[in-house]
Amino acid sequence: MGSPQFSLRIPLELDERLTEYAQKNGMTKTRVMLDALAQYLGCVEDVPLSRRMVEIEKKVAELEVMLNNNCAG
């Protein structure tokens, strides 16, 4: 038996931002929504560790860029 499914309607602007975020991060829109829902519901432990590590690595990279920009300028 597969996973339960549901559908919903979202505003066009939210869909555009969702699509942009998913493409930028190499994820499907479903994965973005599942991760966001798990965080919202407080069950992040249900988000795979590999996904959480990718998010941490991205945040570290962003901080490094900010730090380098501040030191260079």
Order of alpha helices (4+ residues) and beta strands (2+ residues): alpha-alpha-alpha
